[in-house]
Amino acid sequence: MDYQHHWVTESKIGSAEAVEGIKNLVADMRHSADVLDAAIAADRSHPNAHGLLELRMRRRNIKATVAILEDRLVSVEQLRSRASR
């Protein structure tokens, strides 16, 4: 995955485009985690310790990144709601 989103800049962090971009990225990453889950389940029937560990590590990293992005999204949405008052 080679994402190069330029919508998260300091001047646009609270923009609707930034929020939508983060939501799209999270959705894409969740899909990737689901694909990895399926690959891990398939690998269990054909044990390859190194391959399985690598897939689990990738899945864990993606899920950690999703959690960070979701936290960031909450922060951005709070900033937007304060700014709109």
C-alpha positions as CSV (number, residue, x, y, z in Angstrom):
1,M,0.0,0.0,0.0
2,D,1.5,3.3,-1.1
3,Y,-0.7,6.1,0.1
4,Q,0.4,9.6,-0.4
5,H,-2.5,11.7,0.8
6,H,-1.8,15.4,0.8
7,W,-5.0,16.5,2.5
8,V,-3.6,16.5,6.0
9,T,-1.8,19.7,6.4
10,E,-1.9,22.1,9.4
11,S,-4.1,24.6,7.5
12,K,-6.6,21.9,6.4
13,I,-6.6,19.5,9.3
14,G,-10.2,20.4,10.2
15,S,-11.5,20.5,6.7
16,A,-14.3,18.3,5.5
17,E,-11.9,16.9,2.9
18,A,-9.4,15.9,5.6
19,V,-12.1,14.2,7.6
20,E,-13.4,12.4,4.5
21,G,-9.9,11.4,3.5
22,I,-9.2,9.9,7.0
23,K,-12.5,8.0,6.9
24,N,-11.6,6.6,3.4
25,L,-8.1,5.6,4.5
26,V,-9.5,3.9,7.6
27,A,-12.0,2.0,5.5
28,D,-9.3,0.9,3.1
29,M,-7.1,-0.2,5.9
30,R,-9.9,-2.2,7.6
31,H,-10.4,-3.9,4.3
32,S,-6.7,-4.8,4.1
33,A,-6.9,-6.2,7.7
34,D,-9.9,-8.3,6.6
35,V,-7.9,-9.6,3.7
36,L,-5.0,-10.5,6.0
37,D,-7.4,-12.2,8.4
38,A,-8.6,-14.4,5.5
39,A,-5.0,-15.1,4.4
40,I,-4.0,-16.0,8.0
41,A,-7.0,-18.4,8.2
42,A,-5.9,-20.0,5.0
43,D,-2.3,-20.3,6.1
44,R,-3.3,-22.2,9.2
45,S,-4.2,-25.1,7.0
46,H,-0.7,-24.9,5.3
47,P,1.6,-24.1,8.1
48,N,4.5,-21.8,7.2
49,A,5.7,-20.3,10.5
50,H,7.6,-17.4,8.9
51,G,4.8,-16.5,6.5
52,L,2.1,-16.7,9.2
53,L,4.1,-14.6,11.6
54,E,4.6,-12.0,8.9
55,L,0.9,-11.8,8.0
56,R,0.0,-11.5,11.7
57,M,2.6,-8.7,12.1
58,R,1.2,-6.8,9.1
59,R,-2.4,-7.2,10.4
60,R,-1.4,-6.0,13.9
61,N,0.4,-3.0,12.4
62,I,-2.6,-2.1,10.2
63,K,-5.0,-2.4,13.1
64,A,-2.8,-0.2,15.3
65,T,-2.6,2.4,12.6
66,V,-6.4,2.3,12.2
67,A,-6.8,2.9,15.9
68,I,-4.5,5.9,15.8
69,L,-6.3,7.3,12.8
70,E,-9.7,6.9,14.5
71,D,-8.4,8.7,17.6
72,R,-7.1,11.5,15.3
73,L,-10.4,11.6,13.6
74,V,-12.2,12.1,16.9
75,S,-9.8,15.0,17.7
76,V,-10.3,16.6,14.3
77,E,-14.1,16.3,14.6
78,Q,-13.9,17.9,18.1
79,L,-11.8,20.8,16.7
80,R,-14.3,21.3,13.9
81,S,-17.3,21.3,16.3
82,R,-15.5,23.9,18.4
83,A,-14.7,26.1,15.4
84,S,-18.2,26.0,14.2
85,R,-19.6,27.5,17.4
